[in-house]
């Protein structure tokens, strides 16, 4: 019989086993050091503090909450606030990104240049600086409620935020965060969309024109479905960046999960536990986004026979 070490799969598998063993040892050492240092400080690792009374108010509570509720309830409120920003941000950034990306390829010189200016300015300035601009230089300088600005007759804007139809009210902090994340991420998505459209072979454009497709139908039915194969992978990265960048909400006082967790840490002193909760939260959100986009990516790829 052939010795097992002569099998070409033996050494790759052995290397993986050794690497996994080394990683496990490193994790065990780090965990042991963490527990040892906590014991030296007279602290214990545990999440029992989540059932204690929070004793602090939260500015925006999309679900019922009062200061006498537990820390776990407060963190849940922060999570819902974060999810609101992420969901609205992804939807609006996608719409803006596709619109501007198509505008970058427009035959109209003015539209093309305006799209270029938007992309270059928003993409090349720090997101935190943009959030400060929208909050301090725009929303806080808007008229008060009695002198609010009305757009289209059903959208009211004032220094307290934005009022939409059906009684939907967005605070100035939430409006700033959604606007800032949407415009910033939309600039990157626009370039991804433009590159994806340009990657479609010219023969596809010529074939669509030969069949008599109008430009909008040609783009929607022929070009864009093929461009999606190259658009979706980098688009996933932008969605993940948007989700993680939402943690900058703390800079303008919006009570997202990071903001609430920071307050929890300051009151309880449970730094390790709170940091673990934040990491697990953002990791879970990122994995959900990645899984959804991977499913979408597989659905648009060419199926080999």
C-alpha angles and dihedrals in degrees: 000000000000112000113251093238089062090063108104091223094055101081096042090052091044090051091052092049091050092047091050090048092052092048091050091051092050091050091049092050092049091047092049091050091049093052091044094052092046090053091050088055091047093248131130128210110240145118099227089113089073089078094053122102111273096210095194134098127237120216097219121034114177087176126042112282138156132180092256091064122101128268089252090059091048091051090049090055089051091049092052090049090052092048091052091056094044096048096045091041094053093047096046095040090053092051093047093043094052092045094049093041091056089043090057087064096043121129088225108095095208094050091047093051094045090052090049093051091049093051096045096047099043095040096049101048125076115265092226090056090050091051090052090050095051092045105041102025099037118020099034090049095052120110120275122261095272091055098036123155117248120209121194088346096280106058114077122192127191139145090280094058140266129319116206131187120287090038096290110158125190118193120229090254094051092043091050093050095048092045094046096046092043096051094041096048092039090062091058093043090052091060091046091052092047092051091047093052092047090052092066109101116256089237089070091055092048092047091051091050091048089055090054099249116164115235095257093047091044091054095043100042105028114018106034097050089055093044091055090075089068098030101057101062096055089036088062090058091053092051090051091048090051091052092050094041089057086079087076085079087096089070092066098033100256109151102233125152092278092050093049092044090052091053090047091052092049092052101041103029090222095137099159095048094046093048090050090051092051092048093048091047096053091040091054093048091049093048091050091051092046093049093050093048092046090055090049091047092053091050094057098043120103113267113227117221 
